[in-house]
Amino acid sequence: ALALISLASVTALRGYLVDRLDDQLTQVAPGFRREPPGHGPRGGRPPPSPYLIQRRDAGGKVEEQFGAELSEGQGQPRLPDDAAWLQAHSGTLMTVAATEGGGRWRVLVQPRRDGSGGSVVVAASLAGIDNAVGWLQRIDLFVSLGVLLVVAGAGVAIVRASLRPLAEIEQTAEAIAAGDLTRRVPDRDPRTEVGRLAA
């Protein structure tokens, strides 16, 4: 039961966070399908962003890249320089591995609207989501171990308490067998198995 609860909570949290990130990518991507003012080769750089933006030419090669300053050290999304692949996955939200380390990125590819025939790639690192899910998994593990220890301790105490009348019956029977005919089995509730055995 604890494992199922943990699996359900982790799956629900990951799905919720990825859905939110997908919504953000879907809202951000249209703004970069045209050449925004001030973001071109002769313009200034945009402010720091958690999103990685790539403008690719008609052949799939990266022409310009910026953003993702807040995701430094997490590599970049591993995407092929293949126009056919980019066109086939246009408009599809997908998860890809990072170029280095064990990170992952959520990626959205859309066609450019500047007449170049190229594509715009908008990506965001999943490191934050993976960290949050890992944190929840660790909490679930520790809580589950604590619950199991408490249940095990309570179970041992209940079993010992339940077996105490049987131990008394056993000791009394041994004393009678040894010749002490003054001993009597303590009365127990006759509605229970222990009570019927005592009778």
N, C-alpha and C positions, 0 to 999 in steps of 0.2 A: 504493500500500500504506500509506504514511504517512497519507494522508487518510482511508482506511477505518479504520485503527486509531484515529485521533483521533476520528472520528465515533462509532465504537463505544464508546470510553471515555467521551466526553461524554454520550452517550445513556444509558449504563449508570449513570453517576454521577447524572445528573439524575433518572432513574427511581427510583433507590434513595433519594435524599434526599426526593423528593416522596412516595414511599410511606411513609417514616418520618413525614413531616409529616401525611399523611392519617391514619395510625394515632394520632398525638397528638390531632388534631382529633376523631376518633371517640371517643377516651377522655374528652376534656374536655367535649364537647357535652352528654352526658346529665346532668352535674352542674348545668347551667343551665336545664334544661327546666322545673324547678319553681322557685319563689322561694326561693333559699337564705337561711338565717338570716344576718342582718347585711349582706345585699347589696341589700335593698329600698330604696325611697325614703327610709325613716326610719332605715335602718341605716348602718353605716360603709362606706367604700370598700374593695374587695378590695386585696390587695398588688399591686405592679407586675407586669404579665404581658405576654408577647409576643403573647397572643391578644386579638383584638378581639371583644367580646361585645355583641350588640345584642338587646334584647327588643322585638319588634314586636307591635303590636296586631292585631286581626282584619282591619283594613283594610290592613295592610302598613306602617303608619307606625312610626317608631322611637319607642318609649316611654322606653327607658333604654339607655345605652351606657357601657361602661367597658372598661378593659384597653388593651392595645397601647401602653402607655407606653414599652416598649422598642423600638417601631417608629415613633417620632415622626419627622416629616419625610418620610414615605413615603405620605402621603395616606390614603385609606380605600378599601375595596372599592366599586366602582361597581355598586350593586344597585338595581333599581327598587323604588319604594314601591307594589308591586302584590301584593295578597294572592294572586291567582290564580297569578302567576309563582312566588311563594314556595312555594305548595302544590304546583305542578307540579314543582319542583326539590327538594322535601323529601327528605332522606336521600341526596342526590346530592353527591358531592365534585366541585367544579368550580374552574376558574381564571378569575378576572375581572380586568379592568384596574383600576388605581387611579384615584381621582377627580382626581389631579394627578400630573404627572411621568410617567415611563414605567414605573412599578412595576406589579407584579401581586400578587394575593392568592389564596390557596387558601381556599375557602369551603365550609362545610357548613351547610345549613339543616335544622332539625328543628322539629316542632310543639311548642308549649308544653303542659305537663301541668297547668297551674293553672286550666283551665277557661275561659280567656279567648278561646280560638280563635285566638290569635296564633302567632307563630313565634319561634324563637331562631336567631340567626345567629352562628356561631363562625367566625372568620377568622384567618389568620396570613399575614404578609407573606412573599413569596417572594424578598425582596431578598437574604437570606443565601445561599439556594440559587443564585440567579442570579450572585451574586458569586463563589461557589465554582466554578461551572461556567465563568464567564468567566476565572477564574484558571487553571483547567485548560486552557482553550483557548489562552491565551497561552503556557503552558508547552509545549503540543503544537506550537504554531507555531514557537517558538524552537528546540526540539529537532529538529523536522523540517527547518528551515533548516540547522541545524548538520550533521545527517546528510547532507543533500543536498550541502552544500559538501564534506564529507569524501569522499563517494562520487564527486563530480565530479572532485575532485583526484586520487583514486586512479585513476579511469577515464582521465584525461589521461595520468598517468604510465604506466599499463599500455599504452595505445595507442602512446605514444611508444616505449616499450621494444619493443613488437611490430613497429613500423615501422622500427626501427634497422637490422635486417638487410637490408631492402629498400633503404634508403638506401645501404648499403655496396655492394649489387649494382649499384645505379644508378651510383654513382661509378666502380666498376670497369669497367662497360660503357662509360661515357663515355671513360675513359682508353684502353681498347682501341680504341674507335672513332677516338680521336685519334691512334692509331699506336703506343701503348705496348703491344707484344705480350707484354711480360714480366709484365703484371698478370694475376692469376688471381682468380676469384670465391671467397671463403672457403667452405670446406666447411660444410654445414648438415645437420641431421638429414633424411635422405631421406623419412622418414615424414610430414613436414610439407609444407605447400604452399610455404613459403619454401625448404625444402630441395630440393624438386623443381624449383623455379624456378632455384635456384643451379646444380643439376646440368645 
